[in-house]
Amino acid sequence: MGVPAAHGARAPTAAGTDAVTPVNTPARSALELGYLTEIGMTLDEALVAATSRAADVIGRPQAGRIAPGARAGLVFGDGEPLKDLEVLLAPQVSEKATHVADKNEQMIFFVVPDATKPEVKAAVELLFKVQVESVQMSNLKGKSKRYGRFMGKRKDLKKAYVCLKPGQEINFA
């Protein structure tokens, strides 16, 4: 049974993963919330799936709630939480990205095509709890590729080079 069918059957759904890797980062949680709303959950249902219900599933009922005696990390801000975070698609994991990170204290993220510098800055600061000094954007045109006897084109990409303030660090481990 897939997640849409489980939601349709009103089965309890929990979001999240315990496998943090360079590809599966905490940034993916915001995308997961977006996916849950796409299958028909309300924003409130998606947030419950990612907080209190996820805490219940892993046996930590004191987490994921706002209540006396409970432990919670709260983020207050203007705007819509999902829209603010879904500009980041994924970090770029490559030798060049590692070199840029070491040399210039920058992180490279793939972002949505219509993302702006202020949106990327706000998303990185909110998601990773760091201070961003500057953001540079780069548009990459998709390559023309041959698929057998057919010509095709890979999709265009947009990257954000995020420069962190001195002493700031994003750790994906």
N, C-alpha and C positions, 0 to 999 in steps of 0.2 A: 504494500500500500504506500503510495507516495504522499508527500506532504499536502498537496491540494486535496486529495481524497480524505486524508486524516482530518484536515480542517473541516471539510464538508460534513464528515461524520461526527463533528464536535469532539474529536479525541484531543486530549491535552497535548500541546506541542511546545517543545522547549527548543530554544535557539542556542547556538554556540558550539565550541569545540575545545578539546583539551590539547590539541596538537598545534602548537605554535611553531611555525617554520618560516623561512624567508618568504614563501609564497602564501602561506595561510597565517596572516598577521592579525593583530587586533583590529586593524583597519577594515578587515573583511566583515566585522560585526555590523558595521553600518550598512554595508551592502546586503548582508543577510536580512536586516530589518526591511530594507527596500524590497527584497524578494518576497518576504512574507506578506507585505502589503499588496504586492502584485498578484498573489494567489487568492486574495479576497479577505485577508485579515484587516481589521481596522488598525490604525496606528496604536491605539491603546492595547489591543490584543497582541500585537507584535512586541511592544515594549514589555508586557507581562511575560511573554514567552522568553525574552532575552534576560529578564531580571529574576523575579520571584519564582517563576516556574522552573527556570534553569537551575536556580539554587536548590529548589526542592529535589530535582532529579539527581543532583550530585550529593544530596544529603547534608546541605548547609542551610537550614531554614533561617539562621540568623542573618544571612546575606541576601542582597537583592530586594530589600524592603526599606520603607521609611516608617520606622516604628521605634518606640522606646526599647533600648537594649539591642537593636539591630545595627549591623554595620553596613554603611552605604557610602558610595562615592557619588556625590551630586554634581551635576553640571548645570549651571544657570546661564542663560544667554537669550538674546533676541533671535527671532526667526524660527524656522522650522528645523528641528534636529536632523531629520533624515535628509532634507535638501541641503543643509549645510555640510553634511559629511559625504554625500554621495558624489561629490566632485572628484574625489580620489578613487581611482580604480584599483591600483596596485603599485607597490614599489617596484622599480626596475632592479632586477637582480642580475648583474653581469660583472665582468672584470672591470669594464670602463666605469660603471656606477660605483664600484668599490674604490677605484682609483680617485674618482671625483670626490667621494666622501672623505677619504683620507687626506687628500691634498687641499681641498677647498672648504672642508666642513659643510658640504652640501649633500642633500639626498635627492634622488631622482624618482619621481612618481609619474605613472601614466594617469592622465586625467581625462574627464569627459571633454568632447570637442568644443563645447561652448563655455568651458570654465574660464574664469577671469583670475587675475593675480590676487585681488583681495579675497575671493572665495577660497582659493587654494591656501592662502596664508591662514585664514580663519579656520579652515578644516584641519590643517596640520596642528595648529596651536590647540584646538579643542580636543582632537583625538589623541595626540601624543603628549600633551601638557608640556610643551616647549615654547620658547620664544623664537619667532622667525624674524630674521633681519631683512631678507629680500626674497623675491621670487622672479625667476626668468622663465619664459615659456618658449616652447619649440614645437612647430607643426611639422610632422613628417608625412610626406605623401606616400601612399601605398604603392608598392611595386607592381608592375605588370608581370604576371606570371602565366606560363603555359600549363594547362591541365590537359594532358594528352593532346588532342588536336584542337582544343578550345583555348582561347585566350581569356584570362581573367585578371582581376586586380585585387590585391589585398587592401584591407580598409586603411584609411588614413588614421594616424595616431597623433596625439598631442601629449607632450611631456612637460613637466614642471620641474625646474631645478630650484630646490628650496634651500636657501642659505640660512643656517641657524646662527643665532647670536653666540658669541664666544662663551664657552663653558656648557653649552647645551648639547644634548646628544639624544638620538633616537636609537633605542636598542630593540631589535626585533626578536632577540632570544628570550 
